[in-house]
């Protein structure tokens, strides 16, 4: 597991556990972040097992085992 980047840690701290977040929700949490940036951030969180996919277009903060 890698150390999370500062911006990604900031996003993770804003996310509530077990709540689904679509792109519009993530944009509200991280104003100014583009779609590609958000995709990279969520990928980093997913690789580090901090989020899980929910359906086709959403994410949920839930630490994976």
C-alpha positions in Angstrom: 0.0 0.0 0.0 1.3 3.5 -0.9 1.1 6.7 1.1 -1.8 8.8 0.0 -1.1 12.2 -1.7 -2.1 15.3 0.2 -5.1 16.1 -2.0 -6.3 12.6 -1.9 -6.1 12.5 1.9 -8.1 15.8 1.9 -10.8 14.2 -0.2 -10.9 11.1 1.9 -11.3 13.2 5.1 -14.4 14.9 3.5 -16.0 11.7 2.5 -18.5 10.0 5.0 -18.2 6.3 5.5 -20.8 4.2 3.7 -22.2 7.1 1.7 -22.2 6.8 -2.1 -20.5 9.6 -4.1 -21.1 10.2 -7.8 -18.9 12.5 -9.9 -21.1 15.6 -9.1 -20.8 14.8 -5.4 -17.0 14.5 -5.6 -16.8 17.8 -7.5 -18.7 19.5 -4.7 -16.1 18.1 -2.2 -13.2 19.2 -4.4 -14.1 22.3 -6.3 -11.9 23.0 -9.3 -10.9 19.3 -9.8 -11.5 18.1 -13.3 -13.0 14.8 -14.3 -9.6 13.3 -15.0 -8.2 14.5 -11.7 -11.1 13.0 -9.8 -10.7 9.7 -11.6 -7.0 9.6 -10.7 -7.8 10.5 -7.1 -10.4 7.8 -6.8 -8.1 5.3 -8.4 -5.4 6.1 -5.8 -8.0 5.6 -3.0 -9.2 2.3 -4.6 -5.6 1.0 -5.0 -5.0 1.8 -1.3 -8.3 0.0 -0.4 -10.0 3.1 1.0 -13.0 3.1 -1.3 -15.2 0.6 -3.2 -17.2 0.9 -6.4 -20.9 1.3 -6.1 -22.7 0.4 -9.3 -21.3 1.9 -12.5 -20.7 5.5 -11.6 -20.4 5.9 -7.8 -17.8 5.3 -5.0 -18.2 4.7 -1.3 -15.7 5.2 1.5 -15.3 1.8 3.0 -12.0 0.3 4.0 -11.5 -3.0 2.3 -10.0 -6.0 4.0 
